[in-house]
Amino acid sequence: MNIKEMRDLPDEELRKEIDKARDKIFRMRFQGKGKDLENPGLLKLLKKDIARLSTVLHERLVRRAAPAGAAAPQGGGA
């Protein structure tokens, strides 16, 4: 799933996708304990997908929380 597709999903669907990816990682870890994983690169991809989905969800929460017309904080500071 690419970032454009992720941004088009509603919040609840994003949460479901995060839960599915976490569950798949959990199952793959136990599968790997007894034998070699079929596709070890998939773990890395799933972790990145979780990060992307979480970022999209967080962006939406920040956007809703910010009052209209207010600029989002840019980090930095002195």
C-alpha positions as YAML, in Angstrom:
chain: A
units: angstrom
residues:
- id: 1
  name: MET
  ca: [0.00, 0.00, 0.00]
- id: 2
  name: ASN
  ca: [1.46, 3.38, -0.95]
- id: 3
  name: ILE
  ca: [1.13, 6.64, 0.95]
- id: 4
  name: LYS
  ca: [-1.57, 8.01, -1.39]
- id: 5
  name: GLU
  ca: [-3.78, 5.00, -0.70]
- id: 6
  name: MET
  ca: [-3.13, 5.38, 3.03]
- id: 7
  name: ARG
  ca: [-4.17, 9.04, 2.98]
- id: 8
  name: ASP
  ca: [-7.44, 8.11, 1.25]
- id: 9
  name: LEU
  ca: [-8.45, 5.66, 4.02]
- id: 10
  name: PRO
  ca: [-10.73, 6.77, 6.88]
- id: 11
  name: ASP
  ca: [-9.30, 6.83, 10.41]
- id: 12
  name: GLU
  ca: [-10.93, 3.58, 11.49]
- id: 13
  name: GLU
  ca: [-9.56, 1.77, 8.45]
- id: 14
  name: LEU
  ca: [-6.06, 3.10, 9.22]
- id: 15
  name: ARG
  ca: [-6.30, 1.68, 12.74]
- id: 16
  name: LYS
  ca: [-7.44, -1.69, 11.36]
- id: 17
  name: GLU
  ca: [-4.50, -1.78, 8.94]
- id: 18
  name: ILE
  ca: [-2.07, -0.98, 11.78]
- id: 19
  name: ASP
  ca: [-3.55, -3.79, 13.88]
- id: 20
  name: LYS
  ca: [-3.33, -6.25, 10.97]
- id: 21
  name: ALA
  ca: [0.31, -5.39, 10.32]
- id: 22
  name: ARG
  ca: [1.22, -5.70, 14.02]
- id: 23
  name: ASP
  ca: [-0.54, -9.06, 14.20]
- id: 24
  name: LYS
  ca: [1.31, -10.30, 11.12]
- id: 25
  name: ILE
  ca: [4.67, -9.25, 12.62]
- id: 26
  name: PHE
  ca: [3.76, -11.05, 15.86]
- id: 27
  name: ARG
  ca: [2.94, -14.26, 13.98]
- id: 28
  name: MET
  ca: [6.07, -14.04, 11.83]
- id: 29
  name: ARG
  ca: [8.29, -13.72, 14.91]
- id: 30
  name: PHE
  ca: [6.99, -17.01, 16.30]
- id: 31
  name: GLN
  ca: [7.22, -18.67, 12.92]
- id: 32
  name: GLY
  ca: [10.86, -17.65, 12.71]
- id: 33
  name: LYS
  ca: [11.73, -19.19, 16.08]
- id: 34
  name: GLY
  ca: [11.42, -22.74, 14.79]
- id: 35
  name: LYS
  ca: [12.76, -22.29, 11.26]
- id: 36
  name: ASP
  ca: [13.93, -19.66, 8.82]
- id: 37
  name: LEU
  ca: [11.38, -17.13, 7.68]
- id: 38
  name: GLU
  ca: [10.05, -17.49, 4.17]
- id: 39
  name: ASN
  ca: [10.47, -13.76, 3.49]
- id: 40
  name: PRO
  ca: [12.51, -11.95, 6.18]
- id: 41
  name: GLY
  ca: [12.34, -8.68, 4.23]
- id: 42
  name: LEU
  ca: [8.61, -8.59, 4.85]
- id: 43
  name: LEU
  ca: [9.22, -7.74, 8.52]
- id: 44
  name: LYS
  ca: [11.01, -4.55, 7.51]
- id: 45
  name: LEU
  ca: [8.25, -3.62, 5.06]
- id: 46
  name: LEU
  ca: [5.54, -4.20, 7.66]
- id: 47
  name: LYS
  ca: [7.33, -2.03, 10.21]
- id: 48
  name: LYS
  ca: [7.63, 0.76, 7.66]
- id: 49
  name: ASP
  ca: [3.95, 0.44, 6.77]
- id: 50
  name: ILE
  ca: [3.03, 0.72, 10.46]
- id: 51
  name: ALA
  ca: [5.14, 3.87, 10.72]
- id: 52
  name: ARG
  ca: [3.54, 5.39, 7.62]
- id: 53
  name: LEU
  ca: [0.01, 4.56, 8.76]
- id: 54
  name: SER
  ca: [0.70, 5.97, 12.22]
- id: 55
  name: THR
  ca: [2.13, 9.14, 10.69]
- id: 56
  name: VAL
  ca: [-0.94, 9.70, 8.51]
- id: 57
  name: LEU
  ca: [-3.20, 9.15, 11.52]
- id: 58
  name: HIS
  ca: [-1.14, 11.53, 13.67]
- id: 59
  name: GLU
  ca: [-1.14, 14.21, 10.95]
- id: 60
  name: ARG
  ca: [-4.93, 14.11, 10.89]
- id: 61
  name: LEU
  ca: [-5.18, 14.40, 14.68]
- id: 62
  name: VAL
  ca: [-2.83, 17.39, 14.71]
- id: 63
  name: ARG
  ca: [-4.73, 19.06, 11.87]
- id: 64
  name: ARG
  ca: [-8.04, 18.66, 13.72]
- id: 65
  name: ALA
  ca: [-6.61, 19.91, 17.02]
- id: 66
  name: ALA
  ca: [-5.06, 23.06, 15.54]
- id: 67
  name: PRO
  ca: [-7.41, 26.05, 15.42]
- id: 68
  name: ALA
  ca: [-8.31, 27.33, 11.98]
- id: 69
  name: GLY
  ca: [-5.77, 29.75, 10.58]
- id: 70
  name: ALA
  ca: [-3.08, 28.83, 13.12]
- id: 71
  name: ALA
  ca: [0.22, 27.64, 11.75]
- id: 72
  name: ALA
  ca: [1.47, 24.25, 12.92]
- id: 73
  name: PRO
  ca: [4.55, 24.33, 15.14]
- id: 74
  name: GLN
  ca: [7.78, 23.74, 13.22]
- id: 75
  name: GLY
  ca: [9.94, 22.27, 15.97]
- id: 76
  name: GLY
  ca: [13.20, 24.10, 16.47]
- id: 77
  name: GLY
  ca: [13.25, 26.70, 19.22]
- id: 78
  name: ALA
  ca: [15.98, 28.24, 21.24]
...
